[in-house]
Structure formats: structure tokens, C-alpha cells
Amino acid sequence: MAYRLTRSESIHQAALRIVDEELGQAIARLREAHPDAPDTHTRVHAARKAIKRTRALARLLRDGLGAGFHRDNLDLRDAARRLAERRDAAVAADVFTGLFPESEGALAVVRERLAAVRDQAVAGEDALDSAADDLARVRQRSADWPALARGFDALEPGLKASYRQGRQAMRDAFADPSPEAFHAWRKRVKDLWYHTLLLQNVWKGVQAAWAEAIEQLSDALGEDHDLEVLRMALGQHRDLNAEARRAVLARADARSAELRARAWSLGRRLYAERPRRYIARISHYWQVWRSGQPRPAEPRPSRGAEAPKTSLAPDPEFICPGDQVAEDMAQKSCDGDD
């Protein structure tokens, strides 16, 4: 089944299903060491995505998981770190190629050096086996996760914290635009994206649109982080031609400025609501969705009869995200969380 909460399951049932599916697939990919298996980079990429989805789910349910959250989160973090070296080595080479599709002379030497590091980093299987063991422990323990609160109460604390932390991380990133600050913001944006995917069924059209916009923000921040990975990789090869290194850094900085401008534009829109308003909106969607009761059809007027008068006033129970975002922006919502 998909990475979604469904109306046919309790939140607890859905959580156990999702963890089992995500980690089961990740473990299988990491242990897929046979001649016909995908290349190591593909396997690592798939496993890292599954780890991120599982960590986001655990953060959403953190209050209900109690002390077990910290234990599982540490194992998931360790598994991700074991795979990070291979991912970063591949990223540095790929980002360079994106910046310089055609490279000659000293730039060609840079490309070859980064490619050699990438090929060496993805050769071993030991880290993949260790990461698979970490994930297997979490998968086994998840069967004993404590029963979660029923209804939206199980989701509200984690969802509000995710949105509030992302909002604050955006402020921090632009107040002190360091690579670390932008990377911290990106992690919180990823959480919000996965949480929106988990809740996509509550109103598919609206949630899908929000998920798409959040993904665009995540992609911009992700590419910005990849440029920093390239900068760090170049810093480890001081023997490379100085002029070539300066050319790479200059082009990376220019691209980073473009990406951060895009992130600022998207972030101001996605985090325009105050956290309590955001939670009220999603809670309303949830209650309508879980009730599953269609509204009764209006009686059709008989032919020739005067149509009944209708009011154009908005339904007071309907919560429109556009209205709330506009109101919160008018109140300069980025000046305060609640």
C-alpha cells in the first residue's frame, strides 16, 4: 500500500504497516548483492528515501511513541549516516557535471578526480550490511510500538511541531545564511512534505497541491546543499588547479543564490499560516474525511417553478487555506508563531 493514512485503518495500524513496508524494502535493497542487482548508488538512494520517510513518520507520532522514539530514531540516524559517504561522493561528481556539462583542460582534471572518488566510495558493501542491520532492529521493534491515541490527537503535537520548527528554521536560515542553517531548514521541510503525503487522503486536491509546492522547496534546498557538498569535496583536493577551483566555486555560488531566492519565495507562501491556524485547517479536513458522510443532495426544483433563493455567504464551517494564508500574511505572521 502507499505511504498514506487510510480511512480503513486506525493510525496505529497504518503506522505499523508503513514502517514494515518502508524498512522491508530498504533492507531488501541494501542486501541485494547479486550480479543482477541495481548499482550501489541506486540501492543506497532507495534506502535513504525509505529511512527519511520512516523518520518523518516517527517524528509525527513522537508523543505517542514515548522513550522508544529516541531508540528507534538513533538507529535510523545511524543507518542514514553509514550511507551518507557514498551518497556525498556521488553527489559531488554529479553536481560538477551539472555545472560544467562540457569540461576541458584543468576542469576535466577536476571532473576525473571527483569521479574517481565516487567510484571508490560506492565499491564496498560493509556499510550497506551494517545499515540493513540497523533498520532490521527498528522494523522488529515497531511491532511493539505502544497503542496510539485515537483520532487527530495522535497527530496534532507532531504536526504542529513540524510546521513550527520549519517556520523558525526558515527565519534562522535567512537571518544567518550559513550552509548548516539552510540544511537544517531543509530537514524540517522534508518532514512537512512527508507529513503532507501521509495526510494526502484528507483532501486529495488541496494536499496534493501543497505536497507539490513543498517538494519544489525541498528540491531547491536539496540542490543548494548538494552545491555545498561539492565545495567541501573541492576543499579536500587542494592540489587541483587553483583557477579551475575558483571557476567551480564561482559558478556554484551563483547557482546557490538563485536557489535561495526561489526558496525564500516558496517558503514565505508555505509558512505564511500561523501554526495554530495550520493545525485548525488540517484538523477540519481530518474530521470531515474521517466522518465519511456525504452532504445530502439539494432537492431539484420542478420545471417552471421559481428556483429557491440561496445565500452567497460562505459556509462558516468551511476553512479555506487561501483565506487563512492571506489573513496571516496581512498580520505579518512571520513575526510570531502562535
C-alpha positions as CSV (number, residue, x, y, z in Angstrom):
1,M,0.0,0.0,0.0
2,A,1.0,3.6,-0.3
3,Y,2.7,6.0,2.1
4,R,-0.7,7.3,3.3
5,L,-3.0,7.2,6.2
6,T,-6.3,5.5,5.2
7,R,-9.8,5.6,6.5
8,S,-10.0,1.8,6.7
9,E,-7.1,1.7,9.3
10,S,-6.5,3.2,12.7
11,I,-3.5,5.5,12.9
12,H,-1.7,2.8,14.8
13,Q,-2.4,0.1,12.2
14,A,-1.3,2.5,9.4
15,A,1.9,3.3,11.2
16,L,2.9,-0.3,11.7
17,R,2.1,-1.1,8.0
18,I,4.1,1.8,6.7
19,V,7.2,1.1,8.9
20,D,7.1,-2.5,7.8
21,E,6.8,-1.7,4.1
22,E,9.3,1.1,4.1
23,L,12.0,-0.7,6.1
24,G,11.4,-4.0,4.5
25,Q,12.0,-2.6,1.0
26,A,15.1,-0.7,2.3
27,I,16.6,-3.8,3.9
28,A,16.0,-5.8,0.7
29,R,17.7,-3.2,-1.4
30,L,20.7,-2.9,0.9
31,R,21.2,-6.7,1.0
32,E,20.6,-7.1,-2.8
33,A,24.2,-8.2,-3.6
34,H,24.0,-10.3,-6.7
35,P,25.1,-9.9,-10.3
36,D,21.7,-8.7,-11.5
37,A,21.1,-6.2,-8.6
38,P,20.9,-2.5,-9.4
39,D,24.1,-0.4,-9.0
40,T,25.1,0.5,-5.4
41,H,24.2,4.2,-5.9
42,T,20.6,3.2,-6.9
43,R,20.3,0.9,-3.9
44,V,21.6,3.5,-1.5
45,H,19.3,6.2,-2.8
46,A,16.3,4.0,-2.4
47,A,17.2,3.0,1.1
48,R,17.9,6.6,2.2
49,K,14.5,7.7,0.9
50,A,12.8,4.9,2.9
51,I,14.8,5.9,6.1
52,K,13.7,9.6,5.7
53,R,10.0,8.6,5.3
54,T,10.2,6.3,8.3
55,R,11.9,9.0,10.5
56,A,9.3,11.6,9.4
57,L,6.5,9.2,10.4
58,A,8.2,8.6,13.8
59,R,8.5,12.3,14.4
60,L,4.9,12.8,13.6
61,L,3.9,10.2,16.2
62,R,6.7,11.1,18.7
63,D,4.5,12.0,21.7
64,G,2.7,8.6,21.4
65,L,5.9,6.6,21.0
66,G,7.4,7.7,24.3
67,A,11.0,6.7,25.1
68,G,11.0,4.2,22.2
69,F,11.1,7.1,19.8
70,H,14.7,8.0,20.8
71,R,16.0,4.5,20.4
72,D,14.4,4.0,17.0
73,N,15.4,7.4,15.8
74,L,19.1,6.8,16.7
75,D,19.1,3.5,14.8
76,L,17.5,5.2,11.8
77,R,20.0,8.1,12.0
78,D,23.0,5.7,12.3
79,A,21.8,3.8,9.2
80,A,21.5,7.0,7.3
81,R,25.0,8.1,8.3
82,R,26.5,4.9,7.2
83,L,25.2,5.6,3.7
84,A,26.0,9.3,3.6
85,E,29.6,9.0,2.5
86,R,28.6,7.0,-0.6
87,R,25.8,9.5,-1.4
88,D,28.0,12.6,-0.9
89,A,30.8,11.2,-3.1
90,A,28.3,10.5,-5.9
91,V,26.6,13.9,-5.5
92,A,29.9,15.9,-5.8
93,A,30.7,14.3,-9.1
94,D,27.1,14.7,-10.4
95,V,26.8,18.3,-9.3
96,F,30.1,19.2,-11.0
97,T,28.8,17.6,-14.3
98,G,25.6,19.7,-14.0
99,L,27.6,22.9,-13.6
100,F,30.1,22.0,-16.3
101,P,28.5,19.6,-18.9
102,E,31.5,20.2,-21.1
103,S,34.8,20.5,-19.3
104,E,38.3,20.6,-20.8
105,G,41.8,21.2,-19.5
106,A,42.0,21.8,-15.8
107,L,38.3,21.4,-15.4
108,A,38.4,18.0,-16.9
109,V,41.0,17.0,-14.3
110,V,38.6,18.1,-11.6
111,R,35.8,16.0,-13.1
112,E,38.0,13.0,-13.3
113,R,39.2,13.3,-9.7
114,L,35.6,13.6,-8.4
115,A,34.5,10.7,-10.5
116,A,37.4,8.5,-9.1
117,V,36.4,9.3,-5.5
118,R,32.8,8.5,-6.3
119,D,33.7,5.1,-7.8
120,Q,35.9,4.2,-4.9
121,A,33.3,5.2,-2.3
122,V,30.5,3.1,-3.8
123,A,32.6,0.0,-4.1
124,G,32.2,-1.6,-0.6
125,E,29.2,-3.5,0.8
126,D,30.1,-3.5,4.6
127,A,28.4,-0.2,5.3
128,L,25.3,-1.3,3.5
129,D,25.1,-4.5,5.5
130,S,25.5,-2.6,8.8
131,A,22.8,-0.1,7.8
132,A,20.5,-3.0,6.9
133,D,21.1,-4.4,10.4
134,D,20.2,-1.1,12.0
135,L,16.9,-1.0,10.0
136,A,16.1,-4.6,10.8
137,R,16.2,-3.8,14.5
138,V,13.8,-0.9,14.1
139,R,11.5,-2.9,11.9
140,Q,11.3,-5.7,14.5
141,R,10.7,-3.3,17.4
142,S,8.0,-1.4,15.6
143,A,5.6,-4.3,16.2
144,D,5.7,-3.4,19.9
145,W,5.0,0.3,19.5
146,P,2.6,1.4,22.1
147,A,-1.1,2.0,21.2
148,L,-1.5,5.5,19.9
149,A,-4.2,8.0,20.8
150,R,-7.3,7.8,18.6
151,G,-8.1,10.4,16.0
152,F,-6.3,13.6,15.3
153,D,-5.0,13.8,18.8
154,A,-2.3,11.3,17.8
155,L,-1.1,13.6,15.0
156,E,-1.6,17.1,16.3
157,P,1.5,17.5,18.5
158,G,3.9,16.2,15.9
159,L,2.3,18.0,13.0
160,K,2.3,21.4,14.8
161,A,5.9,20.9,15.9
162,S,7.0,20.0,12.4
163,Y,5.3,23.1,10.9
164,R,6.5,25.5,13.7
165,Q,10.1,24.2,13.5
166,G,10.2,24.6,9.8
167,R,8.9,28.2,10.1
168,Q,11.6,29.0,12.6
169,A,14.3,27.3,10.6
170,M,13.4,29.4,7.6
171,R,13.8,32.6,9.7
172,D,17.1,31.3,11.0
173,A,18.4,30.4,7.6
174,F,17.9,33.9,6.1
175,A,19.0,35.7,9.3
176,D,22.3,33.7,9.2
177,P,22.7,32.2,5.7
178,S,25.1,29.5,6.6
179,P,25.1,26.1,4.8
180,E,24.3,24.5,8.2
181,A,21.3,26.7,8.7
182,F,19.9,26.0,5.2
183,H,20.5,22.3,5.6
184,A,18.6,22.4,9.0
185,W,15.7,24.1,7.3
186,R,15.7,21.5,4.5
187,K,15.3,18.7,7.0
188,R,12.3,20.3,8.5
189,V,10.8,21.0,5.0
190,K,11.3,17.3,4.3
191,D,9.3,16.4,7.4
192,L,6.5,18.7,6.4
193,W,6.5,17.2,2.9
194,Y,6.3,13.6,4.2
195,H,3.6,14.6,6.7
196,T,1.6,16.2,3.9
197,L,1.9,13.0,1.9
198,L,0.8,10.9,4.8
199,L,-2.3,13.1,5.1
200,Q,-3.0,13.4,1.4
201,N,-6.2,11.5,1.6
202,V,-7.9,14.1,3.9
203,W,-8.4,16.3,0.8
204,K,-6.5,15.0,-2.1
205,G,-6.7,18.0,-4.4
206,V,-5.6,20.5,-1.8
207,Q,-3.0,18.3,-0.1
208,A,-1.5,17.1,-3.4
209,A,-1.0,20.8,-4.4
210,W,0.6,21.6,-1.1
211,A,2.8,18.5,-1.4
212,E,3.9,19.5,-4.8
213,A,4.9,23.0,-3.7
214,I,6.7,21.7,-0.6
215,E,8.6,19.3,-2.8
216,Q,9.7,22.2,-5.0
217,L,11.0,23.9,-1.9
218,S,12.7,20.8,-0.8
219,D,14.3,20.3,-4.2
220,A,15.7,23.9,-4.2
221,L,17.2,23.4,-0.7
222,G,18.4,20.0,-1.6
223,E,20.3,21.3,-4.7
224,D,21.7,24.1,-2.6
225,H,23.0,21.5,-0.1
226,D,24.5,19.5,-2.9
227,L,26.5,22.5,-4.0
228,E,27.9,22.7,-0.5
229,V,28.9,19.1,-0.8
230,L,30.8,19.9,-3.9
231,R,32.5,22.8,-2.2
232,M,33.6,20.6,0.6
233,A,34.8,17.9,-1.8
234,L,37.0,20.5,-3.6
235,G,38.4,21.6,-0.2
236,Q,39.8,18.1,0.2
237,H,41.8,18.4,-3.1
238,R,43.9,21.4,-2.7
239,D,46.4,20.1,-5.3
240,L,43.9,20.8,-8.1
241,N,44.4,23.8,-10.3
242,A,43.6,26.9,-8.3
243,E,42.0,28.7,-11.3
244,A,39.8,25.7,-12.0
245,R,38.7,25.5,-8.4
246,R,37.8,29.2,-8.3
247,A,35.7,28.8,-11.5
248,V,33.8,25.9,-10.0
249,L,33.2,27.8,-6.7
250,A,32.1,30.9,-8.6
251,R,29.5,29.0,-10.6
252,A,28.3,27.1,-7.5
253,D,27.8,30.4,-5.6
254,A,25.8,31.9,-8.5
255,R,23.6,28.9,-8.7
256,S,23.2,28.8,-4.9
257,A,22.0,32.5,-4.9
258,E,19.3,31.5,-7.5
259,L,18.1,28.6,-5.4
260,R,17.9,30.5,-2.2
261,A,15.9,33.3,-3.8
262,R,13.4,30.6,-5.0
263,A,13.4,29.0,-1.6
264,W,12.6,32.4,0.0
265,S,9.7,32.9,-2.4
266,L,8.2,29.4,-1.8
267,G,8.9,29.4,1.9
268,R,7.1,32.7,2.6
269,R,4.0,31.2,1.0
270,L,4.2,27.7,2.5
271,Y,4.9,29.0,6.0
272,A,2.5,32.0,5.9
273,E,-0.1,30.5,8.2
274,R,0.5,30.6,11.9
275,P,0.9,27.1,13.4
276,R,-2.4,27.1,15.2
277,R,-4.2,28.1,12.0
278,Y,-2.4,25.4,10.0
279,I,-3.4,22.8,12.6
280,A,-7.0,24.0,12.7
281,R,-7.2,23.7,8.9
282,I,-5.8,20.2,8.7
283,S,-7.9,19.1,11.7
284,H,-11.0,20.2,10.0
285,Y,-10.1,18.3,6.8
286,W,-9.4,15.3,9.0
287,Q,-12.8,15.4,10.8
288,V,-14.7,15.7,7.5
289,W,-12.7,12.9,5.9
290,R,-13.0,10.5,8.8
291,S,-16.7,11.1,9.2
292,G,-17.1,9.9,5.6
293,Q,-20.6,11.3,5.5
294,P,-21.6,12.9,2.2
295,R,-23.7,16.0,2.3
296,P,-27.4,15.4,1.4
297,A,-28.2,16.4,-2.2
298,E,-30.3,19.6,-2.6
299,P,-33.8,19.0,-4.0
300,R,-34.0,19.9,-7.6
301,P,-36.7,22.5,-8.4
302,S,-39.6,21.3,-10.6
303,R,-39.7,22.6,-14.1
304,G,-41.3,26.1,-14.3
305,A,-41.0,26.6,-10.5
306,E,-39.0,29.5,-9.2
307,A,-35.6,28.4,-8.0
308,P,-35.1,28.7,-4.3
309,K,-33.1,31.7,-3.2
310,T,-29.7,30.8,-2.0
311,S,-27.2,32.7,0.1
312,L,-23.8,33.5,-1.3
313,A,-22.3,33.8,2.2
314,P,-19.5,31.4,2.9
315,D,-20.1,28.3,5.0
316,P,-18.9,29.3,8.5
317,E,-17.6,25.7,8.9
318,F,-15.5,25.7,5.7
319,I,-11.9,26.5,6.2
320,C,-10.2,27.8,3.1
321,P,-6.4,27.7,3.2
322,G,-6.2,30.7,0.9
323,D,-8.3,32.9,3.2
324,Q,-6.2,31.9,6.2
325,V,-2.9,32.4,4.5
326,A,-3.9,35.8,3.2
327,E,-5.1,36.9,6.7
328,D,-2.0,35.6,8.4
329,M,0.3,37.3,5.9
330,A,-1.7,40.6,6.4
331,Q,-0.9,40.2,10.1
332,K,2.8,39.7,9.2
333,S,2.6,36.2,10.6
334,C,6.4,35.6,10.4
335,D,6.8,37.9,13.4
336,G,5.3,35.2,15.7
337,D,4.4,31.6,15.9
338,D,1.1,31.5,17.5
